Each structure stands twice: as structure tokens, then as C-alpha cells.
Amino acid sequence: MSAQPVVETVELTKTYDGTTVVDRLNLRIEEGEIFGFLGPNGAGKTTTILMLLGLTEPTSGVARVGGYNSTREPLKVKRITGYIPERVGFYEDLTAVQNLAYTARLNGLFGELVMKRVSESLDIVGLSKVTGQRVQEFSRGMKQRLAIADILVKAPKVAILDEPTLGIDPKGVHQILDLISGIAKERTMTIILCSHQLHQVQRICNRAGIMLKGQIVAEEPLEKLGKKAFTGRRFIIEVQLTEISEDIIGHVKQLKGVVGVERSGDLLLVTCTEDLRPQVAKAVVAAEGSLIGMKVQSHDLEDIYMKYFAEG
């Protein structure tokens, strides 16, 4: 973990009319991460984002982006941060190029550099063939691509994306997610992805934070999040074999910690109190079975989310 995270909040708190919306939030996001920011409406996500961007002041605590204090140095924060709100807005009667050129000039770019940055950004998001088309003629998916290009023109260290795939068809969703993931890797850009589409977060994010009632109730790499959420619950090991015999089933059932064994197609599902993969492998070999593969069933992010949501 680096000494200086790209995004950090320390005891960040926001109160409106006596109601605490964000409650002593401590968040740390490292350079190059794609961080999934989850939570139901009213959880405090949008207020947190506004404080990170310096668009609203915290009641107490500190928010920093790129080492800058979001309250005391909001302009410096804005220079290194890109933001796509849930409802993207452009000048509809202008072309894609004109919209991006305007953004470039607002961010201090001039001359040949403006068109160079605009052209590169449109090419990356796959809009190079519609540069002269007015934005009012764009589909929802094209506007989302243009919003990403708008961020790329600015070349920020951090990008905050609020529901970037909302209203887009399934094919377009995959393309947008691949685009976001590729940009994060190629440019070492830190991305905060706010979404209600849990499978999308699970697909591209390194870590996720679940926010409820103004607090982060879970913040882990996705593979650890399930283990933490479901501590004390049983493991299910999927065992793939060339052939399933009663002898193999018998050997596996005798293992300490195994509470059930059942067939499911060409798989053997072993329910146990802990991860017994090494012991199961030995039992299969002892029964002269041929093992093809084995894995522990992972908890879907939706299961994890709903578990915390129910408790909240």
C-alpha cells in the first residue's frame, strides 16, 4: 500500500438540518484502482462524491484527492479529477468535436494540443467516425462514450463515474465496461464506479465499498468481501472428475468437516465447514479417481450486498 493514497477521507462527516448523511467516513483508494462504490439511494454516496470534488463542504473531517484538500484546494482537485454524473449533459446543438474542444480550452489547453487531445479521445472511445455529428443525434450509449472522451481530454488522475451504463443496451454495456477497464490499466487512472448494477461492479472493480446510512459497512477486495460477509457459513467445493463413482463419494464423505456430498451433472458438490480442497483431492486420488478441476463457489456480489442491506 502506497504512503499517499490518491483518494482519502478521514472522519469525513456531513450533517443537514440535524441529520447525519455521511458519518465519520474513512476511505482510502490507491492509484490505478477501479473502486466500486455501492449503496442504496440515500446511503450518502452522492454527498461523499460532492465533498471529494469540493462542491460541498464537510461538517467535519477531511477529504483529499491527489494529496489536495478538497475543501481548501477545490480548484486543484477539479484539475486532476473527471466526473461523469448520472445524467450527462452536453451542448446538444454542437458537434462532438466542438463539445470536447470547449472542455479542453476550459482546462487550459490551446492551439494544436486541443485538436490533438480531442482527436485521440474520440478515437479511444470509438467515435472518430461521427466527429461532425451534432450531439442531439447521438444515442444514449454514444453520449456515454462522449462523456468518457470528455474526461480523457482532461487527462485526470481520478475519474468518478456515476451509473455510466444507465439506459444502455447489453452489448453497449459490455463495450463501456471494457473501455473503462482498459483506460484504467493503460493510463493508471484511478476510477470510482458508482453503480446499482452489481454484476458490472463485480466484472471490472478491484475493490468495493458498501455504504449504508452514511457509513462504509464493508470495504475489501471482491474475493475477500464474500469471506468476510459470510464468516461462519459453509463452503461448497465444486469437484470436476472424469468419472464419478460411489467409491469416490464414500472417500470424500469420510473427511472431517464434510457435511454433504451430492452430484450435479459432471460435478461433485462437497459441502464442508472450511476449505478442504487439499483433503478432497487426496481422497479422490485414494479412490483412484481422476481429478480435472476444483474450485470453491464464490458468493455473488449481489448476495453480499443484500446481506449487508438486510442487516442495515
N, C-alpha and C positions, 0 to 999 in steps of 0.2 A: 504493500500500500504506500503510495507516494506521500511525502511530507505535506504537500499542499494540494488538497482536492480541488477540482475545477468548480464544483458547486458544493456549498456547505451552509448549513443553518445551525445556529447554536441557540437553543432555548427560544426559538422563534415563536412569538405569540401575537395573535390579533384578536381584539375584542371589539364587537359592535354593540352599542346600547346594552352593555352588561352581559352579552352572550359571547362566550369564547368560541371563535370559529377555528382558529389554529392554536393548539395548546402545547407550548414548550417543545416545538418540533426540532429534533436533532437529525439532520440528514447529511450524508456525505456521498458524493458521486465523483468517481475518478475519471481521469482523461480517457477518452475513447470508448467509454461505456455507453451501451444503449439501455437506459433505465426505464422500466415500466412503472408508471405511476397510476395506481388503481384505487378505486373507491367509488361508492355510490354518490349520487347528487347530494350536495350539502355536506360532504365529508371534509371539505376545506382545501381541495386540490387547487381550484381556481384562485383562491385567495393566496395560497402559497406561491403560485406562479406569479401573481401580480407583485408580491413582495420581492421575489427573486429579480424581477425585471425593474424594480424601483418605481412601479406605477402606483403603489400604495405603501404607506409607512407602517411598520410593525408597531404594536403597542409596547412590546419589549423584545429583547433578543436581537440577534444579528443574522443577516443573510449576506453571503458573499458569492460572487461569480467571477472566476478568473482571478481571485485574490482581491477584487474590488468590493467595497461595502456598497450594497445595493441602495441603501438609504442616503449615504453621504456622497457616493460617486455614481449616481444613476446614469449619467451620460457615458461614462467609461464602460459601464455594464452593457448598455444598449449597443455600443460599438462592437462588442465581441459576442453578442447574442442575437440569434434569429428566432422569430416566433411566428408560428402558424396558428391562428385562432381557429376555433371550431367552425366559424363562418368566415370564409376567406373573402376579402374584398379587394377588387381592382377597379381601375378606371375602365369601365366596360366599352366605351367608345374608342379606346386606344388599342393599338396592337400589342402583342406580347412583347415585342422589342421595345416599343415606346414605354410600356409599364416598367420593364426591367431597367431601361436606361434612366428613367426617373429615379428609381430606387438607388441606382449606382451613384448618381450625382448627389442625392441626399446624403450618401455615405462618403462623400469627399473624393469620388473618382472623377477624372476629367480626361478629355481628349481621346486618344486611340484606346486607352485602357478600358474605357466604358464599353465600347462595342466588342472588344476582345473578351471581356468578362461576360457580357450578355450572350454572345455567340457560344462560348464554351458552356455556359449554364444551360441554355436551351438544348444544346446537343446532348448533354448528360441526361436530361430528363425526357429526351425523345420528342422534342417539339420543334426541331430545326426546320421541319417542312411547313410549319404554319406560322412562321415568324411575322408575316404581314397580315395575318388574320386578326380581326377585332375580337377582343376577349368575350364580348357578348355572344359570339357564335360558338364559344367553347362549351364542351360538355363539363359535367361536374368533375370527372376524372382528369380532364385536361387542365382545369383550373387548379386542381390539387398539385398536378405536376408543375404548373407555372408558379405556384406558391413555393414549392421546393426550389425551383430555379431562382426565385426571388431571394431566398436565403443564401443560395450558392454565390450569387453576385456579391453579396456582402462578405462572404468567406468568414463566417463567425467561428469561434471556438466551441460555442454551445448552441444547440438548436432545441427549442421546446415546441413539440408538435401536439396539438390538442385535437384528438379524433381525426387524424389525417386521411382516413379511408371512409369517412361517413358518406353514405349515399352513393358509393361506387360499386359497380358490378363485381362479382367474384374474381374474374380474370384481371380486372383493373386493380383490385385489392392486392393480389399476389405481385403484380408489377410494381406497385407503390412500395410495398414492404421490401421487395428485393432492392429497389432503388435506395431506400433509407438505409438498409443494412450495408449496401455497397459503399455509400457515401461515408458512413461512419468508419468503415475499415480503411478506405483509401485515403481519407483526409484526417484520420484520428480525431474526428469530430465527436464531441460528447452530445448524446441525444437523450432528451427526456420525452418519452412517449406516453401521453395521457390517453387512455382508451378504455371503453367498456367491452371491447371485443377481446376477450381473454385469450382465445386461441391465437390471435395476432401477436399479443404480447409474448406468449409462450414461444412463438416461432422465431422472433428476432432479438428479444431482450436478453442481456446477460444477467440482470438482477431485476427484482420487482419489489416495490414497496406498496403495502396495502394500508390505506388511510381510512380511519373511521372516527367520526366525532372529533376531528381536529388533531388526531394523534396517529403516528405510524405504529400499527399493531404488529406488523411483520415486515422485515427488510432483509432479504437473503438472496444469494444466487438461486435460480429457479429449482435446481436439483436439491438444494438444502431446504427450501421453503416447505416442500411436502413432508420431509422427515420431521421438521420442527413442528409443523401443524398437526401431524398425526402420530406424535410420540405415544407409544403405548398400544398402538393398533397393530394388527397382524400384517406380515409380509406375504405377498403372493409371488412365488417364483415360477416363471414360465420356462419349462424344460422341453426343448425340441430334440426328438430322438429319431433314428432311422426306423425303429420299431418299438412299440410299447408292449411289454409283456407283464404278466401277473407277477413274475419273479422280481422285475424292476420295481413295480409298485410296492411289493412287500418289503423290499430292502429300504426303500425311501420312507415308508410308514414307520419303520422301527427307529428312525433317527430321533434323538431327543430334541424337542422343540417343534416337531412336525405335528400339526393338529388336524391335517386333512390332505388327501391326495385324490385328484379326480382327472379324468380325461376330458380334453376339449379339442376335437379334431385330431391333428397330429401332435398336439401339445399335451404335456402333463403339467397340471397346475398344482403346485405344492404350497399349501398354506402353513405358515410357521410363525413363531413368536419373535424371530430375529432373522437376519440374513444368513441363511445356511447354504449358500451356493457351493462352497468348497466341500461340505459334507455330502450334499446331494450328488455332486459329481463323483465322489468316491463310491457312493452307494450304487450309482448307475454302473460304474466300471466293475464293481464287485459282483453285480448281477449279469455281467457280460453284455451290457448294453452299449450302444454306440451313440455318443452324445454329439449333436450337431451345434446346438447353441443354448444359451441360458441367460435370462435377464430377470430382474425384479420389476414388477409392474410399477410404473411411476404414477403418482397422483396427478391428475389433470389440474391445471391451474384453476379451472372453474370450481373443482371440488375444494381446493384450498381457499379460494376466495369466499365461497359460500359458507365454509366452516367458520371463518372469522366474521363474516357478515351476520351469521346466526348468533354468534356469541356477543356481537356488538349491539 
